[in-house]
Amino acid sequence: MLLVHDERLRGLVDAWLTSVPAGAFTDVLPLLRRTFSAYEAGVRRTLGELARTGRAPSGPVGEGAGAPGFGAGLDERRADAVLPVLRLILEGERV
């Protein structure tokens, strides 16, 4: 799902994939096939559409946005909301 929603991550995967030399591309295909076959059909369809058009089916990111897929600024209230859960996770790791 990260590939569907994160344009930067899709860009990194695309850059890696397009940098694979032609001679090695067929060696990479089984890895790609195994990876993408594990995704649900709707996710594969959406990723295929994104690869074909270069953008999400819903259209471009709205005005005022920062990096593609992200808001213009930090929402401190939302960021602070994860702290209690993060503390529980990290405290559980110490046990």
C-alpha positions in Angstrom: 0.0 0.0 0.0 2.9 2.3 0.5 3.7 2.2 -3.2 0.2 3.3 -4.0 0.2 6.3 -1.6 3.8 7.4 -1.6 5.0 9.0 -4.8 8.6 9.3 -3.5 8.8 5.6 -2.8 7.3 4.8 -6.2 9.9 7.2 -7.7 12.7 5.3 -5.9 11.5 1.9 -7.1 11.1 3.3 -10.6 14.6 4.8 -10.6 16.1 1.5 -9.4 14.1 -0.5 -11.9 15.1 1.7 -14.8 18.7 1.6 -13.8 18.9 -2.2 -14.0 21.1 -3.0 -17.0 19.2 -4.6 -19.9 21.3 -7.8 -19.6 20.3 -8.2 -15.9 16.7 -7.2 -16.3 15.5 -10.8 -16.9 17.3 -11.9 -13.8 15.3 -9.3 -11.8 11.9 -10.4 -13.2 11.3 -13.4 -10.9 11.9 -11.1 -7.9 9.4 -8.5 -9.2 6.9 -11.2 -10.1 7.0 -12.8 -6.6 6.8 -9.4 -4.9 3.8 -8.1 -6.9 2.0 -11.4 -7.0 1.6 -11.1 -3.2 -0.4 -7.9 -3.5 -4.2 -7.9 -3.7 -5.7 -7.5 -7.2 -6.9 -4.0 -6.6 -3.5 -2.8 -5.4 -1.8 -4.4 -8.5 -4.4 -2.7 -10.7 -3.8 0.7 -9.1 0.0 0.3 -9.3 -0.3 -0.7 -13.0 -2.4 2.5 -13.6 0.2 4.6 -11.7 3.0 3.1 -13.8 1.1 3.7 -17.0 0.0 7.3 -16.3 2.6 8.4 -13.8 0.0 9.7 -11.4 -2.8 8.6 -9.1 -6.2 7.8 -10.7 -7.8 10.5 -8.5 -5.6 13.2 -10.0 -2.8 15.4 -8.9 -2.1 16.6 -5.4 -4.0 19.8 -4.5 -2.6 23.2 -4.2 -0.7 24.2 -1.1 0.8 20.7 -0.6 4.5 20.2 0.2 6.3 17.2 -1.1 4.1 15.0 -3.3 1.7 13.0 -1.1 2.4 15.1 2.0 0.9 18.2 3.5 2.5 21.6 3.5 3.5 21.6 7.2 3.7 19.5 10.4 0.5 18.9 12.2 1.8 18.8 15.7 -1.5 17.7 17.3 -1.5 14.6 15.0 2.2 13.9 15.6 1.7 14.1 19.3 -1.2 11.7 19.2 1.2 8.8 18.3 3.5 9.3 21.2 1.5 7.1 23.8 1.4 4.2 21.3 5.0 4.6 20.4 5.9 4.5 24.1 3.9 1.3 24.5 5.7 -0.3 21.6 9.2 0.8 22.7 8.6 -0.3 26.4 7.4 -3.7 25.1 10.6 -4.1 23.3 12.7 -3.7 26.5 10.9 -6.6 28.3 
